[in-house]
Amino acid sequence: MKKKILTAVVALSVVATSSIAQTKTLSAPSKTETTAPKTTSSPTITQTDPTDPTSQMKPKLGASQMVTPPDVVVLKFKSIYPSVQGVKWLQNKQTNYVAMFKNSGVECRSVFKTDGTLVREAKTIQQSALPPLVSSYLAQNFEGKTPKKCEEMKEAGGTVIYIIKYDDKLVRLNSEGKEVKQPDDLENNK
């Protein structure tokens, strides 16, 4: 009987000790706060060559982190979209700030330089909203295929490019239905 009681007392003291280890005293001696063990998340890592364990480890593409842009960028964004809420900010390879948001239910992206200058804006559109020459090009070159997504991208200078995403191809066309090259500074986040 004494052995069972002693075992129970030891078990309770172990539990009590582990609970005390997770309690820290705040500045006032009478207040305490229980803390959970801290966990940290790290970007997804992939090996460049899965068969070679010594190959260099790299962060997985597309694992962008949210950032807080400078005030001048936020002010410029708010001057263009005063009623938009829930903006997610990313930074692309060229250190431009990319605002991802919904405007009247439509997925949008705006890219700003660090000084607040607008670089480009893009929004998702329906395939039926594509210009006739763009639709003709797609009908001739992608017969029987349905795009996954269509976007209208406006450069700050006024140039409009239509981005059409298929399962296996991404096409960029101007309003005349001619293919255009991807700008060197275009963010790669989708």
C-alpha positions as YAML, in Angstrom:
chain: A
units: angstrom
residues:
- id: 1
  name: MET
  ca: [0.00, 0.00, 0.00]
- id: 2
  name: LYS
  ca: [2.84, 2.42, 0.89]
- id: 3
  name: LYS
  ca: [4.49, 1.65, -2.47]
- id: 4
  name: LYS
  ca: [1.32, 2.66, -4.42]
- id: 5
  name: ILE
  ca: [0.96, 5.90, -2.46]
- id: 6
  name: LEU
  ca: [4.63, 6.74, -3.00]
- id: 7
  name: THR
  ca: [4.28, 6.07, -6.76]
- id: 8
  name: ALA
  ca: [1.22, 8.36, -6.93]
- id: 9
  name: VAL
  ca: [3.05, 11.15, -5.06]
- id: 10
  name: VAL
  ca: [6.06, 10.87, -7.41]
- id: 11
  name: ALA
  ca: [3.77, 10.97, -10.46]
- id: 12
  name: LEU
  ca: [1.98, 14.08, -9.15]
- id: 13
  name: SER
  ca: [5.26, 15.85, -8.41]
- id: 14
  name: VAL
  ca: [6.48, 15.16, -11.99]
- id: 15
  name: VAL
  ca: [3.27, 16.65, -13.42]
- id: 16
  name: ALA
  ca: [3.50, 19.64, -11.08]
- id: 17
  name: THR
  ca: [7.16, 20.21, -11.98]
- id: 18
  name: SER
  ca: [6.43, 20.22, -15.73]
- id: 19
  name: SER
  ca: [3.52, 22.66, -15.20]
- id: 20
  name: ILE
  ca: [5.76, 24.99, -13.19]
- id: 21
  name: ALA
  ca: [8.34, 24.88, -15.97]
- id: 22
  name: GLN
  ca: [5.77, 26.33, -18.36]
- id: 23
  name: THR
  ca: [4.78, 29.19, -15.99]
- id: 24
  name: LYS
  ca: [6.69, 32.45, -15.96]
- id: 25
  name: THR
  ca: [6.41, 35.30, -13.49]
- id: 26
  name: LEU
  ca: [5.46, 38.71, -14.87]
- id: 27
  name: SER
  ca: [6.70, 42.01, -13.47]
- id: 28
  name: ALA
  ca: [4.18, 41.91, -10.61]
- id: 29
  name: PRO
  ca: [5.03, 38.93, -8.36]
- id: 30
  name: SER
  ca: [1.38, 37.97, -7.87]
- id: 31
  name: LYS
  ca: [0.63, 37.56, -11.61]
- id: 32
  name: THR
  ca: [1.68, 34.56, -13.62]
- id: 33
  name: GLU
  ca: [1.13, 33.58, -17.23]
- id: 34
  name: THR
  ca: [1.18, 30.10, -18.69]
- id: 35
  name: THR
  ca: [3.08, 29.87, -21.95]
- id: 36
  name: ALA
  ca: [2.85, 27.19, -24.58]
- id: 37
  name: PRO
  ca: [6.05, 25.90, -26.11]
- id: 38
  name: LYS
  ca: [7.10, 28.20, -28.95]
- id: 39
  name: THR
  ca: [7.05, 26.81, -32.45]
- id: 40
  name: THR
  ca: [8.64, 28.43, -35.41]
- id: 41
  name: SER
  ca: [7.83, 27.92, -39.02]
- id: 42
  name: SER
  ca: [10.43, 27.96, -41.71]
- id: 43
  name: PRO
  ca: [10.07, 28.15, -45.46]
- id: 44
  name: THR
  ca: [9.60, 24.88, -47.27]
- id: 45
  name: ILE
  ca: [13.00, 23.54, -48.28]
- id: 46
  name: THR
  ca: [13.68, 21.32, -51.25]
- id: 47
  name: GLN
  ca: [16.90, 19.80, -52.49]
- id: 48
  name: THR
  ca: [18.08, 20.77, -55.95]
- id: 49
  name: ASP
  ca: [18.87, 17.09, -56.70]
- id: 50
  name: PRO
  ca: [16.82, 14.65, -54.60]
- id: 51
  name: THR
  ca: [19.25, 11.80, -55.34]
- id: 52
  name: ASP
  ca: [22.22, 13.76, -53.98]
- id: 53
  name: PRO
  ca: [21.93, 14.42, -50.22]
- id: 54
  name: THR
  ca: [24.85, 16.89, -50.37]
- id: 55
  name: SER
  ca: [23.18, 19.15, -52.92]
- id: 56
  name: GLN
  ca: [22.46, 22.72, -51.92]
- id: 57
  name: MET
  ca: [19.15, 23.28, -50.11]
- id: 58
  name: LYS
  ca: [16.95, 26.05, -51.52]
- id: 59
  name: PRO
  ca: [13.66, 27.60, -50.38]
- id: 60
  name: LYS
  ca: [10.78, 26.29, -52.46]
- id: 61
  name: LEU
  ca: [9.64, 28.72, -55.16]
- id: 62
  name: GLY
  ca: [6.40, 30.47, -54.39]
- id: 63
  name: ALA
  ca: [7.04, 30.48, -50.64]
- id: 64
  name: SER
  ca: [6.71, 34.28, -50.46]
- id: 65
  name: GLN
  ca: [6.53, 35.98, -47.11]
- id: 66
  name: MET
  ca: [4.20, 38.81, -46.26]
- id: 67
  name: VAL
  ca: [5.90, 42.18, -45.84]
- id: 68
  name: THR
  ca: [4.98, 45.63, -44.63]
- id: 69
  name: PRO
  ca: [5.58, 48.23, -47.35]
- id: 70
  name: PRO
  ca: [6.81, 51.76, -46.65]
- id: 71
  name: ASP
  ca: [4.16, 54.35, -45.74]
- id: 72
  name: VAL
  ca: [4.57, 56.11, -49.11]
- id: 73
  name: VAL
  ca: [3.56, 52.88, -50.91]
- id: 74
  name: VAL
  ca: [0.55, 52.32, -48.64]
- id: 75
  name: LEU
  ca: [-0.59, 55.93, -49.10]
- id: 76
  name: LYS
  ca: [-0.34, 55.65, -52.89]
- id: 77
  name: PHE
  ca: [-2.30, 52.38, -52.82]
- id: 78
  name: LYS
  ca: [-5.02, 53.94, -50.61]
- id: 79
  name: SER
  ca: [-5.27, 56.94, -52.93]
- id: 80
  name: ILE
  ca: [-6.04, 54.59, -55.85]
- id: 81
  name: TYR
  ca: [-8.21, 52.09, -53.91]
- id: 82
  name: PRO
  ca: [-9.63, 53.97, -50.89]
- id: 83
  name: SER
  ca: [-12.26, 51.35, -49.98]
- id: 84
  name: VAL
  ca: [-10.22, 48.16, -50.42]
- id: 85
  name: GLN
  ca: [-9.56, 46.13, -47.25]
- id: 86
  name: GLY
  ca: [-7.62, 42.92, -46.60]
- id: 87
  name: VAL
  ca: [-4.57, 43.69, -48.74]
- id: 88
  name: LYS
  ca: [-1.71, 41.17, -48.69]
- id: 89
  name: TRP
  ca: [1.71, 42.64, -49.44]
- id: 90
  name: LEU
  ca: [4.61, 40.74, -50.96]
- id: 91
  name: GLN
  ca: [7.96, 41.86, -52.30]
- id: 92
  name: ASN
  ca: [9.16, 40.60, -55.68]
- id: 93
  name: LYS
  ca: [12.71, 39.89, -56.86]
- id: 94
  name: GLN
  ca: [13.14, 43.49, -57.99]
- id: 95
  name: THR
  ca: [12.18, 44.73, -54.48]
- id: 96
  name: ASN
  ca: [8.91, 46.18, -55.78]
- id: 97
  name: TYR
  ca: [5.91, 45.84, -53.48]
- id: 98
  name: VAL
  ca: [3.01, 43.72, -54.76]
- id: 99
  name: ALA
  ca: [-0.44, 44.34, -53.31]
- id: 100
  name: MET
  ca: [-2.79, 41.36, -53.67]
- id: 101
  name: PHE
  ca: [-6.45, 42.10, -53.00]
- id: 102
  name: LYS
  ca: [-10.04, 41.83, -54.14]
- id: 103
  name: ASN
  ca: [-11.83, 44.85, -55.54]
- id: 104
  name: SER
  ca: [-15.60, 44.39, -55.89]
- id: 105
  name: GLY
  ca: [-15.04, 40.62, -55.73]
- id: 106
  name: VAL
  ca: [-12.40, 40.60, -58.51]
- id: 107
  name: GLU
  ca: [-8.86, 39.32, -57.81]
- id: 108
  name: CYS
  ca: [-6.36, 42.14, -58.38]
- id: 109
  name: ARG
  ca: [-2.64, 42.87, -58.10]
- id: 110
  name: SER
  ca: [-0.84, 46.20, -58.08]
- id: 111
  name: VAL
  ca: [2.92, 46.62, -58.18]
- id: 112
  name: PHE
  ca: [4.67, 49.66, -56.69]
- id: 113
  name: LYS
  ca: [8.27, 50.83, -56.56]
- id: 114
  name: THR
  ca: [9.69, 51.61, -53.11]
- id: 115
  name: ASP
  ca: [9.04, 55.34, -53.71]
- id: 116
  name: GLY
  ca: [5.30, 54.69, -54.23]
- id: 117
  name: THR
  ca: [5.34, 54.87, -58.04]
- id: 118
  name: LEU
  ca: [2.75, 52.55, -59.61]
- id: 119
  name: VAL
  ca: [4.40, 50.07, -62.00]
- id: 120
  name: ARG
  ca: [1.41, 48.01, -63.14]
- id: 121
  name: GLU
  ca: [-2.01, 46.72, -62.20]
- id: 122
  name: ALA
  ca: [-3.61, 43.39, -63.07]
- id: 123
  name: LYS
  ca: [-7.08, 42.00, -62.58]
- id: 124
  name: THR
  ca: [-8.78, 38.70, -63.34]
- id: 125
  name: ILE
  ca: [-11.30, 38.91, -66.17]
- id: 126
  name: GLN
  ca: [-13.72, 36.49, -67.83]
- id: 127
  name: GLN
  ca: [-12.64, 34.92, -71.12]
- id: 128
  name: SER
  ca: [-15.64, 36.60, -72.75]
- id: 129
  name: ALA
  ca: [-14.15, 40.01, -71.81]
- id: 130
  name: LEU
  ca: [-11.03, 39.46, -73.95]
- id: 131
  name: PRO
  ca: [-10.74, 41.68, -77.05]
- id: 132
  name: PRO
  ca: [-11.89, 40.04, -80.31]
- id: 133
  name: LEU
  ca: [-8.39, 39.72, -81.80]
- id: 134
  name: VAL
  ca: [-7.12, 38.04, -78.61]
- id: 135
  name: SER
  ca: [-10.07, 35.62, -78.68]
- id: 136
  name: SER
  ca: [-9.35, 34.84, -82.36]
- id: 137
  name: TYR
  ca: [-5.71, 34.09, -81.61]
- id: 138
  name: LEU
  ca: [-6.69, 31.73, -78.80]
- id: 139
  name: ALA
  ca: [-9.31, 29.97, -80.95]
- id: 140
  name: GLN
  ca: [-6.72, 29.36, -83.70]
- id: 141
  name: ASN
  ca: [-3.82, 28.31, -81.45]
- id: 142
  name: PHE
  ca: [-5.57, 26.63, -78.51]
- id: 143
  name: GLU
  ca: [-8.57, 25.00, -80.17]
- id: 144
  name: GLY
  ca: [-10.59, 22.94, -77.71]
- id: 145
  name: LYS
  ca: [-8.68, 24.19, -74.65]
- id: 146
  name: THR
  ca: [-10.22, 26.28, -71.89]
- id: 147
  name: PRO
  ca: [-8.03, 28.80, -70.05]
- id: 148
  name: LYS
  ca: [-7.66, 28.36, -66.28]
- id: 149
  name: LYS
  ca: [-7.39, 32.12, -65.79]
- id: 150
  name: CYS
  ca: [-7.43, 35.33, -67.84]
- id: 151
  name: GLU
  ca: [-5.93, 38.61, -66.63]
- id: 152
  name: GLU
  ca: [-5.80, 42.13, -67.94]
- id: 153
  name: MET
  ca: [-2.53, 43.84, -67.00]
- id: 154
  name: LYS
  ca: [-2.10, 47.60, -67.40]
- id: 155
  name: GLU
  ca: [1.39, 49.09, -67.33]
- id: 156
  name: ALA
  ca: [1.78, 52.55, -65.78]
- id: 157
  name: GLY
  ca: [2.46, 53.92, -69.29]
- id: 158
  name: GLY
  ca: [-0.94, 52.69, -70.52]
- id: 159
  name: THR
  ca: [0.09, 49.49, -72.33]
- id: 160
  name: VAL
  ca: [-2.43, 46.68, -71.83]
- id: 161
  name: ILE
  ca: [-1.39, 43.03, -71.95]
- id: 162
  name: TYR
  ca: [-3.71, 40.05, -71.63]
- id: 163
  name: ILE
  ca: [-2.31, 37.06, -69.74]
- id: 164
  name: ILE
  ca: [-4.02, 33.77, -70.44]
- id: 165
  name: LYS
  ca: [-3.09, 30.75, -68.32]
- id: 166
  name: TYR
  ca: [-3.66, 27.21, -69.54]
- id: 167
  name: ASP
  ca: [-2.69, 24.01, -67.72]
- id: 168
  name: ASP
  ca: [0.55, 23.74, -69.70]
- id: 169
  name: LYS
  ca: [1.17, 27.23, -71.10]
- id: 170
  name: LEU
  ca: [1.06, 30.91, -70.26]
- id: 171
  name: VAL
  ca: [0.34, 33.31, -73.13]
- id: 172
  name: ARG
  ca: [0.82, 37.10, -73.14]
- id: 173
  name: LEU
  ca: [-0.97, 39.02, -75.88]
- id: 174
  name: ASN
  ca: [-1.54, 42.67, -76.70]
- id: 175
  name: SER
  ca: [-5.00, 43.87, -77.71]
- id: 176
  name: GLU
  ca: [-4.20, 43.12, -81.38]
- id: 177
  name: GLY
  ca: [-3.70, 39.43, -80.55]
- id: 178
  name: LYS
  ca: [0.10, 39.51, -80.97]
- id: 179
  name: GLU
  ca: [2.33, 37.67, -78.50]
- id: 180
  name: VAL
  ca: [4.44, 39.92, -76.29]
- id: 181
  name: LYS
  ca: [7.53, 39.20, -74.25]
- id: 182
  name: GLN
  ca: [7.36, 39.12, -70.44]
- id: 183
  name: PRO
  ca: [8.77, 42.34, -68.98]
- id: 184
  name: ASP
  ca: [12.13, 41.80, -67.23]
- id: 185
  name: ASP
  ca: [10.81, 43.17, -63.97]
- id: 186
  name: LEU
  ca: [7.52, 41.23, -63.90]
- id: 187
  name: GLU
  ca: [6.89, 39.64, -60.52]
- id: 188
  name: ASN
  ca: [6.74, 35.85, -60.49]
- id: 189
  name: ASN
  ca: [4.17, 35.14, -57.75]
- id: 190
  name: LYS
  ca: [1.49, 33.16, -59.46]
...
